């Protein structure tokens, strides 16, 4: 698809030099740069942290470790 874009002359010259150095056309170079930028934004959206929901309470029970899955399972099943 053809389209017309207006670039800053210095930026366009840098892109031309890079494309030449990488032995690709200016079009291919600009396409690759645009794809990279767009995929970067998608990765950033996926890695954004969401706040954890919290509940009222006084924290962990004494003696319970979040790294002990068996104890946590027993606690949730009411065995402790």
C-alpha positions, 0 to 999 in steps of 0.5 A: 500500500502506498502512502505519503509521510512527511519526515524531519529531513535529519531523521530521514537521512539517518534512516536512509544511512541505516537502511543502506548499512543494513542492505535493505530498502528505506521502506523495509527499514521503516516498516521494521522500525514501526513493527518493533515500536508497535510490538514494544507497546504491546509487550508493555501493556502485557507486563503492566502490574495490576494492583492486588485485591486485598481483604480485611484481616490481620495478616497471616496466621502465626506459623504459616509460610506462603512458600509452604504449599502443603501448609497453605492447602491444609489451612484452606481445607481447615486441617490446621 
